[in-house]
């Protein structure tokens, strides 16, 4: 196997490569390749090509795979830790019950971002809003939705909440942006922006794209009618539905 481009320089760290083939390589054929030992690209691989690989036992193969799996797991944990350090987070995860707002959002909270709806990948929406590289102070995030956060575990949390419960100032309000009273509970008039998430095909099996966008469009109309000074960002599954927002 040759690296393409051959001039590529590997960093000083471990690298892993995999070759998928229908049979074991023919070492006679490989060793028969006429390569110039003087070539800079081939200097470090000539010894490998001229040495036949020694067979290993099944036990040795299992041990090698276990060591490799363990090393990859450790590297993954290190990368995850490094990644999380770049975001504003709490000292310990916040429980689902602690994050839920029972009645109305506290009057001290303003300039916040309201997210209408819940999707499996909501973590990817929250991550850039909690990045330490953004300018200014972080804005509170209020999730306004009646949708399920997934099945609750023994701690009362869910798999969706467990992905975002380490980030600062995340609040949950049961309700709908279709109901003006629920928007008031989320202090929509004091919000910096409102993001409307479209329903996914998974949560609405058999529905057409236009039907999936119906709630998002009505939410937009409700918010626009009651809070004209708020920036509204609406996610749509169909391009043709944009006309209904005008």
FIPADO-65316 format. One record per residue (C-alpha): z, y, x; residue number from 1. Coordinates in steps of 0.05 Angstrom, whole numbers. Layout:
FIPADO-65316
+--------+--------+--------+-----+
!     zz !     yy !     xx !   n !
+--------+--------+--------+-----+
!      Z !      Y !      X ! NUM !
...
+--------+--------+--------+-----+
END
This chain:
FIPADO-65316
+--------+--------+--------+-----+
!     zz !     yy !     xx !   n !
+--------+--------+--------+-----+
!      0 !      0 !      0 !   1 !
!    -19 !     69 !     27 !   2 !
!      9 !    136 !      8 !   3 !
!    -43 !    182 !    -22 !   4 !
!    -49 !    233 !      8 !   5 !
!    -34 !    197 !     73 !   6 !
!     -9 !    262 !    105 !   7 !
!     49 !    265 !     56 !   8 !
!    116 !    273 !     92 !   9 !
!    176 !    238 !     61 !  10 !
!    242 !    275 !     58 !  11 !
!    300 !    246 !     97 !  12 !
!    326 !    203 !     40 !  13 !
!    316 !    135 !      9 !  14 !
!    251 !    123 !    -29 !  15 !
!    233 !     64 !    -73 !  16 !
!    163 !     39 !    -90 !  17 !
!    138 !    -15 !   -137 !  18 !
!     73 !    -54 !   -134 !  19 !
!     49 !    -91 !   -197 !  20 !
!     -2 !   -146 !   -183 !  21 !
!    -21 !   -212 !   -214 !  22 !
!     -6 !   -252 !   -150 !  23 !
!     27 !   -247 !    -82 !  24 !
!    -13 !   -210 !    -29 !  25 !
!    -55 !   -248 !     22 !  26 !
!    -24 !   -231 !     89 !  27 !
!    -86 !   -260 !    125 !  28 !
!   -130 !   -212 !     87 !  29 !
!    -83 !   -153 !    100 !  30 !
!    -77 !   -169 !    173 !  31 !
!   -153 !   -174 !    177 !  32 !
!   -161 !   -101 !    158 !  33 !
!   -189 !    -62 !    217 !  34 !
!   -144 !     -2 !    226 !  35 !
!   -142 !     44 !    285 !  36 !
!    -73 !     41 !    316 !  37 !
!    -85 !    109 !    346 !  38 !
!    -91 !    141 !    278 !  39 !
!    -31 !    185 !    261 !  40 !
!    -29 !    160 !    189 !  41 !
!    -27 !     87 !    211 !  42 !
!     21 !     92 !    270 !  43 !
!     83 !     74 !    230 !  44 !
!     53 !     20 !    187 !  45 !
!     17 !    -22 !    240 !  46 !
!     78 !    -63 !    256 !  47 !
!     90 !    -78 !    183 !  48 !
!     18 !   -100 !    171 !  49 !
!     20 !   -148 !    231 !  50 !
!     85 !   -182 !    212 !  51 !
!     86 !   -234 !    157 !  52 !
!    142 !   -223 !    108 !  53 !
!    195 !   -278 !    110 !  54 !
!    209 !   -313 !     44 !  55 !
!    278 !   -301 !     14 !  56 !
!    320 !   -345 !    -32 !  57 !
!    333 !   -332 !   -105 !  58 !
!    405 !   -315 !    -89 !  59 !
!    385 !   -264 !    -38 !  60 !
!    335 !   -233 !    -87 !  61 !
!    390 !   -226 !   -140 !  62 !
!    436 !   -193 !    -89 !  63 !
!    381 !   -144 !    -68 !  64 !
!    367 !   -126 !   -140 !  65 !
!    441 !   -116 !   -155 !  66 !
!    450 !    -70 !    -95 !  67 !
!    388 !    -31 !   -114 !  68 !
!    412 !    -24 !   -187 !  69 !
!    480 !      0 !   -163 !  70 !
!    449 !     51 !   -115 !  71 !
!    403 !     78 !   -169 !  72 !
!    462 !     83 !   -218 !  73 !
!    503 !    123 !   -167 !  74 !
!    444 !    169 !   -152 !  75 !
!    433 !    180 !   -227 !  76 !
!    507 !    199 !   -236 !  77 !
!    503 !    248 !   -178 !  78 !
!    439 !    280 !   -206 !  79 !
!    470 !    285 !   -276 !  80 !
!    533 !    318 !   -248 !  81 !
!    491 !    368 !   -208 !  82 !
!    450 !    383 !   -270 !  83 !
!    511 !    395 !   -315 !  84 !
!    542 !    441 !   -263 !  85 !
!    486 !    491 !   -276 !  86 !
!    509 !    502 !   -348 !  87 !
!    569 !    535 !   -381 !  88 !
!    613 !    479 !   -406 !  89 !
!    684 !    467 !   -430 !  90 !
!    738 !    433 !   -388 !  91 !
!    738 !    375 !   -436 !  92 !
!    693 !    353 !   -495 !  93 !
!    708 !    387 !   -561 !  94 !
!    718 !    341 !   -620 !  95 !
!    674 !    345 !   -681 !  96 !
!    733 !    366 !   -725 !  97 !
!    752 !    423 !   -678 !  98 !
!    681 !    450 !   -677 !  99 !
!    673 !    450 !   -753 ! 100 !
!    685 !    517 !   -788 ! 101 !
!    721 !    503 !   -853 ! 102 !
!    707 !    567 !   -890 ! 103 !
!    674 !    628 !   -858 ! 104 !
!    658 !    643 !   -785 ! 105 !
!    711 !    686 !   -752 ! 106 !
!    697 !    760 !   -758 ! 107 !
!    704 !    768 !   -682 ! 108 !
!    640 !    729 !   -672 ! 109 !
!    576 !    768 !   -673 ! 110 !
!    511 !    772 !   -634 ! 111 !
!    508 !    697 !   -642 ! 112 !
!    450 !    649 !   -652 ! 113 !
!    446 !    609 !   -716 ! 114 !
!    409 !    542 !   -715 ! 115 !
!    389 !    517 !   -784 ! 116 !
!    382 !    442 !   -783 ! 117 !
!    398 !    384 !   -736 ! 118 !
!    351 !    340 !   -697 ! 119 !
!    362 !    285 !   -645 ! 120 !
!    337 !    328 !   -588 ! 121 !
!    379 !    389 !   -605 ! 122 !
!    411 !    385 !   -536 ! 123 !
!    344 !    408 !   -506 ! 124 !
!    348 !    471 !   -549 ! 125 !
!    420 !    486 !   -528 ! 126 !
!    412 !    473 !   -453 ! 127 !
!    373 !    537 !   -436 ! 128 !
!    420 !    577 !   -480 ! 129 !
!    478 !    553 !   -437 ! 130 !
!    444 !    560 !   -369 ! 131 !
!    483 !    598 !   -315 ! 132 !
!    417 !    628 !   -292 ! 133 !
!    406 !    669 !   -355 ! 134 !
!    424 !    743 !   -353 ! 135 !
!    482 !    771 !   -393 ! 136 !
!    538 !    736 !   -430 ! 137 !
!    527 !    671 !   -467 ! 138 !
!    519 !    677 !   -542 ! 139 !
!    558 !    633 !   -591 ! 140 !
!    515 !    581 !   -625 ! 141 !
!    527 !    565 !   -698 ! 142 !
!    494 !    502 !   -727 ! 143 !
!    485 !    511 !   -802 ! 144 !
!    464 !    446 !   -835 ! 145 !
!    481 !    392 !   -886 ! 146 !
!    444 !    340 !   -845 ! 147 !
!    481 !    282 !   -814 ! 148 !
!    500 !    284 !   -740 ! 149 !
!    493 !    208 !   -739 ! 150 !
!    544 !    153 !   -752 ! 151 !
!    615 !    171 !   -732 ! 152 !
!    651 !    130 !   -679 ! 153 !
!    725 !    113 !   -674 ! 154 !
!    740 !    184 !   -649 ! 155 !
!    705 !    216 !   -708 ! 156 !
!    648 !    239 !   -664 ! 157 !
!    574 !    221 !   -668 ! 158 !
!    519 !    206 !   -618 ! 159 !
!    486 !    273 !   -629 ! 160 !
!    551 !    312 !   -623 ! 161 !
!    570 !    273 !   -560 ! 162 !
!    509 !    303 !   -525 ! 163 !
!    529 !    375 !   -538 ! 164 !
!    605 !    374 !   -544 ! 165 !
!    615 !    396 !   -472 ! 166 !
!    581 !    464 !   -480 ! 167 !
!    619 !    527 !   -494 ! 168 !
!    623 !    561 !   -562 ! 169 !
!    586 !    513 !   -607 ! 170 !
!    606 !    517 !   -680 ! 171 !
!    586 !    474 !   -740 ! 172 !
!    582 !    498 !   -812 ! 173 !
!    564 !    452 !   -870 ! 174 !
!    513 !    488 !   -912 ! 175 !
!    441 !    509 !   -920 ! 176 !
!    400 !    570 !   -902 ! 177 !
!    370 !    563 !   -972 ! 178 !
!    436 !    587 !  -1000 ! 179 !
!    453 !    661 !   -987 ! 180 !
!    527 !    647 !   -993 ! 181 !
!    523 !    597 !   -935 ! 182 !
!    485 !    648 !   -893 ! 183 !
!    543 !    697 !   -906 ! 184 !
!    593 !    644 !   -883 ! 185 !
!    553 !    640 !   -818 ! 186 !
!    553 !    716 !   -812 ! 187 !
!    477 !    717 !   -811 ! 188 !
!    477 !    793 !   -818 ! 189 !
!    513 !    798 !   -750 ! 190 !
!    470 !    746 !   -715 ! 191 !
!    423 !    761 !   -658 ! 192 !
!    373 !    709 !   -680 ! 193 !
!    364 !    651 !   -729 ! 194 !
!    326 !    589 !   -709 ! 195 !
!    299 !    545 !   -765 ! 196 !
!    285 !    472 !   -745 ! 197 !
!    233 !    433 !   -783 ! 198 !
!    251 !    365 !   -811 ! 199 !
!    227 !    307 !   -769 ! 200 !
!    180 !    252 !   -794 ! 201 !
!    236 !    202 !   -780 ! 202 !
!    283 !    235 !   -829 ! 203 !
!    229 !    243 !   -882 ! 204 !
!    189 !    179 !   -882 ! 205 !
!    125 !    182 !   -922 ! 206 !
!    124 !    257 !   -928 ! 207 !
!     63 !    298 !   -910 ! 208 !
!     66 !    353 !   -857 ! 209 !
!     63 !    406 !   -911 ! 210 !
!    123 !    375 !   -947 ! 211 !
!    162 !    373 !   -882 ! 212 !
!    150 !    448 !   -873 ! 213 !
!    170 !    466 !   -944 ! 214 !
!    245 !    473 !   -930 ! 215 !
!    232 !    513 !   -866 ! 216 !
!    187 !    561 !   -904 ! 217 !
!    236 !    571 !   -961 ! 218 !
!    293 !    582 !   -910 ! 219 !
!    251 !    635 !   -875 ! 220 !
!    238 !    670 !   -942 ! 221 !
!    312 !    668 !   -961 ! 222 !
!    335 !    696 !   -894 ! 223 !
!    281 !    750 !   -893 ! 224 !
!    300 !    773 !   -962 ! 225 !
!    374 !    779 !   -946 ! 226 !
!    375 !    797 !   -872 ! 227 !
!    315 !    838 !   -852 ! 228 !
!    341 !    860 !   -784 ! 229 !
!    351 !    790 !   -755 ! 230 !
!    300 !    757 !   -710 ! 231 !
!    276 !    692 !   -743 ! 232 !
!    244 !    635 !   -703 ! 233 !
!    214 !    581 !   -747 ! 234 !
!    190 !    512 !   -725 ! 235 !
!    132 !    483 !   -765 ! 236 !
!     98 !    416 !   -760 ! 237 !
!     32 !    440 !   -788 ! 238 !
!     -8 !    500 !   -761 ! 239 !
!    -36 !    512 !   -831 ! 240 !
!     34 !    527 !   -857 ! 241 !
!     39 !    591 !   -815 ! 242 !
!      3 !    630 !   -870 ! 243 !
!     61 !    619 !   -917 ! 244 !
!    107 !    659 !   -872 ! 245 !
!     66 !    723 !   -880 ! 246 !
+--------+--------+--------+-----+
END
